[in-house]
Every structure is written in C-alpha cells, then in structure tokens.
Amino acid sequence: GPLKIITLFSTFYRPIIEKYRHSKPLPHIHSVIQFLEVFERSYCRTIETLVDIFQEYPDEVEYIFKPSCVPLMRCAGCCNDESLECVPTETYNVTMQVMRMKFKHGQHVSEMSFTEHSRCECRPKQDVREKKEKCERPR
C-alpha cells in the first residue's frame, strides 16, 4: 500500500538526505555575529526557500507529493522601513521532477513548473500605496 511505497522511498533516499543535511558546516558556532554582517545578510534578497507544493498547487489536494516541498529561490528579508516590503522584480520558471502518489492509483514521477525569483527590491507596501493615493486625490 501507500505506507510501503513511502517506506521504500525513505529507505532509498535517506543516504542522499543525510549527505545534504550535513554538507554545510555551521558558521559562527562559538562566536558572536557582528552587527554589519547580520544587517547585510538580513536585507531583502533572493534566498533558497523550501516551499510546500500545495502552496503553489492548491487544487491538487488528491495527490501526495514526494518530496512535499521544493527548494526555490525566493525573495525574503528586511527592508528596514515599515512602509516597504521585499518583492520580486524579476522571475522565471523552473521545472522539477516530483513523485505524485494517489491512493489506490499508484505513483509516478511527473514534471511540475515553479516560479523562482531572480531579483528583489524593497517597494512600498500595497496598503501604504492605497492610503497615499486616497490622500493625494483632489476633492
């Protein structure tokens, strides 16, 4: 059944998962990260983000996906001004193979398209723009 499929899947991929989980050494284990580095690294930029497939494909709830999330370059970070937000200004599509499983229908690897961000900028938040436009309208 589905449990057997997931168990086989986990057994096969565990060595791969362990390799990636421990491949990068953790920086600054015993040191204090300086303010400037914290500030620079937290500013609005693209960063690899693990995104749930259902977030991108909310209508495909009849499937179980393996993996259930995918690594995508996405905009994230701080703009250091409450009226600004970090948003993508350039995007592109990437195709990834994921396993689609459906109860009593088996499984198959299929290609799915996802949006990645290639450039980010701090832009005025939507609600701030709307308030500003209302204030600037002539009466």
PEMO-V165563 format. One record per pair of residues at least 6 apart in sequence whose ideal C-beta (glycine too) atoms are under 6 Angstrom apart, sorted by the first residue. I is the first residue (numbers start at 1). J is the second residue. If there is no record, write none. Layout:
BEGIN
I_J ; I_J
END
This chain:
BEGIN
5_107 ; 9_66 ; 42_77 ; 42_78 ; 43_77 ; 44_77 ; 44_79 ; 44_86 ; 44_120 ; 44_122 ; 45_77 ; 45_120 ; 46_73 ; 46_75 ; 46_117 ; 46_120 ; 47_76 ; 48_71 ; 49_72 ; 49_74 ; 50_69 ; 50_71 ; 51_69 ; 51_70 ; 51_72 ; 52_69 ; 53_65 ; 56_114 ; 63_100 ; 63_102 ; 64_101 ; 65_98 ; 66_99 ; 70_96 ; 72_114 ; 72_116 ; 73_116 ; 73_117 ; 74_117 ; 75_86 ; 75_88 ; 75_117 ; 75_120 ; 77_86 ; 79_86 ; 79_122 ; 83_124 ; 83_128 ; 84_122 ; 85_125 ; 86_120 ; 86_122 ; 87_123 ; 88_117 ; 88_120 ; 89_119 ; 89_121 ; 90_118 ; 90_119 ; 91_115 ; 91_117 ; 92_116 ; 92_118 ; 93_113 ; 94_114 ; 94_116 ; 95_111 ; 95_113 ; 96_112 ; 97_109 ; 97_111 ; 98_112 ; 99_107 ; 99_109 ; 100_108 ; 100_110 ; 101_107
END
